Amino acid sequence: MLVEHRVALRNSGKINPENIDDYISRGGYSSLRKALELPPQTIVDELTNAGLRGRGGAGFPTGTKNQSTAIVCTDCEKYVVCNADEGEPGTFKDRIIMETDPHSLIEGMIIAAKGVGAGYGFVYIRGEYYTSIERVNKAIEQAREYGFLGNNILGSGFFFDIEVRLGAGSYLCGEELTLLESLEGKRGYPRIKPPFPAEKGLWGKPTLINNVETLANFPVIIEKGADWYRSLGNEKSSGTKIFTISGYVNKPGFYEVEMGCKLGELINDLGQGTKDGKPWKAALLGGAAGTFVPYSYSDAIMGYDKLRENGATLGSGAIIVAGSNTPLIPIVQSIQKFFKHESCGKCVPCRVGTNYLYEQSLKLTNATPIERKEILADMVKQAKMVAKSSLCPLGQSPILSLESLQRHFEHDIANEK
Ligand SMILES: Cc1cc2nc3c(=O)[nH]c(=O)nc-3n(C[C@H](O)[C@H](O)[C@H](O)COP(=O)(O)O)c2cc1C
């Protein structure tokens, strides 16, 4: 029986998130004290050795990113940016951290700043997350009052401060380079990569961008050490991960578990199975930019590389469950509508391509089984073209769900009532 193991959510539900003393009483800010006495390279090494990978979706090694930002220059202006845009459908983990334990994120950002040598930070929060915005702002004010932010932090001579900035509802603004454009006050259009943010980020300065959940792990790694963190999870995916389960399950919600558990355990033990007690038909892993898997993936190991080996994705940790009678065509249409709506329009392949994919998905409704297979095949073909020719990762997203649908559910889609 799978049980939760809370690391990023260690204080969630146990403290008053608006009271810094509650956070401190559970060991909060003691990792910051420790980090301030460590050489910056030791902080970065600890993150690297912990094997933590970015929890925003891409799973990029966190230590590598910190290292690149730390060494790019020693005496220059740098920034730490927390990505709290959380736009991926089915994902609501960062919101839980910000609403229930905002100081873990603030402490993580200060530790990150000390490691890479940054003097200023921004938390870019999705504009509709009213409670998160309020609580993170309050936490910043309290941290300033207690001397954890601002000049000469805890007498160490280190300066770092944080401001909150709001997203305006664009999914693409969660993509790190587009987020930087938005933070600079420009329209949310993507930038071409490279250069990467570690080299040339916010206002052209080296910038470390990490997701909320990633940063919330920093204090625990500094407190308990890399070896302890690595003892959780599996070889290529260490630690824990927050999964958000929704759809046709008895107990939708957020669950933090060790990496390396099985998909079926998450759905059955924590999500308490499907509403009708029958095997589920499909699970969409990683949200709209993710992959569909069938029930036979119940034993799939939830880790970045293990899932990829099986043609699936972990992404942000969203798991959307479709029951045995849940029609898939409306889900396909809803995903295509999402991408069409969120395409920023800057590059033609994505602007025209996402529109075409949506129009094609609508044709599935009244088509015959043979026509449906042809439409799906055409959508996969066109989505591949869009992925190849688009400027940014948004255009590379629709292919994932479409290819996995064709591989596992072509028959279901063709014969759906
Ligand atoms: C279209 C798109 C939307 C994204 N939205 C988010 C988001 O809302 N939150 C997030 O943390 N990362 C998001 N990402 C991933 C970021 O670009 C980036 O990888 C992440 O912020 C890095 O932090 P991490 O290494 O801690 O995961 C998105 C990526 C793409 C392509």
The ligand as a Tripos MOL2 file, in Angstrom:
@<TRIPOS>MOLECULE
LIG
   31    33     1     0     0
SMALL
NO_CHARGES

@<TRIPOS>ATOM
      1 C1          4.6940   26.0260  -22.6630 C.3       1 LIG1
      2 C2          5.4210   25.8010  -21.3660 C.ar      1 LIG1
      3 C3          4.8380   26.1560  -20.1570 C.ar      1 LIG1
      4 C4          5.5290   25.9680  -18.9570 C.ar      1 LIG1
      5 N1          4.9130   26.3020  -17.7920 N.ar      1 LIG1
      6 C5          5.5690   26.1360  -16.6270 C.ar      1 LIG1
      7 C6          4.9590   26.5140  -15.3950 C.ar      1 LIG1
      8 O1          3.8100   26.9730  -15.3610 O.2       1 LIG1
      9 N2          5.6850   26.3310  -14.2470 N.ar      1 LIG1
     10 C7          6.9650   25.8190  -14.2570 C.ar      1 LIG1
     11 O2          7.5930   25.7010  -13.2000 O.2       1 LIG1
     12 N3          7.5660   25.4600  -15.4160 N.ar      1 LIG1
     13 C8          6.8990   25.6120  -16.5770 C.ar      1 LIG1
     14 N4          7.5160   25.2650  -17.7520 N.ar      1 LIG1
     15 C9          8.9180   24.7810  -17.6860 C.3       1 LIG1
     16 C10         9.8980   25.9680  -17.6380 C.3       1 LIG1
     17 O3         10.1990   26.3870  -18.9490 O.3       1 LIG1
     18 C11        11.2130   25.6100  -16.9480 C.3       1 LIG1
     19 O4         11.6880   24.3940  -17.4390 O.3       1 LIG1
     20 C12        11.1070   25.5260  -15.4250 C.3       1 LIG1
     21 O5         10.6100   26.7130  -14.8900 O.3       1 LIG1
     22 C13        12.4720   25.2910  -14.8380 C.3       1 LIG1
     23 O6         12.3970   25.0520  -13.4520 O.3       1 LIG1
     24 P1         12.8130   23.6280  -12.8590 P.3       1 LIG1
     25 O7         14.1440   23.2740  -13.4440 O.co2     1 LIG1
     26 O8         12.8640   23.8410  -11.3910 O.co2     1 LIG1
     27 O9         11.7370   22.6800  -13.2780 O.co2     1 LIG1
     28 C14         6.8330   25.4200  -18.9720 C.ar      1 LIG1
     29 C15         7.4130   25.0580  -20.1850 C.ar      1 LIG1
     30 C16         6.7180   25.2230  -21.3650 C.ar      1 LIG1
     31 C17         7.3690   24.8170  -22.6360 C.3       1 LIG1
@<TRIPOS>BOND
     1     1     2 1
     2     2     3 ar
     3     2    30 ar
     4     3     4 ar
     5     4     5 ar
     6     4    28 ar
     7     5     6 ar
     8     6     7 ar
     9     6    13 1
    10     7     8 2
    11     7     9 ar
    12     9    10 ar
    13    10    11 2
    14    10    12 ar
    15    12    13 ar
    16    13    14 ar
    17    14    15 1
    18    14    28 ar
    19    15    16 1
    20    16    17 1
    21    16    18 1
    22    18    19 1
    23    18    20 1
    24    20    21 1
    25    20    22 1
    26    22    23 1
    27    23    24 1
    28    24    25 2
    29    24    26 1
    30    24    27 1
    31    28    29 ar
    32    29    30 ar
    33    30    31 1
@<TRIPOS>SUBSTRUCTURE
     1 LIG1         1 GROUP 0 **** ****
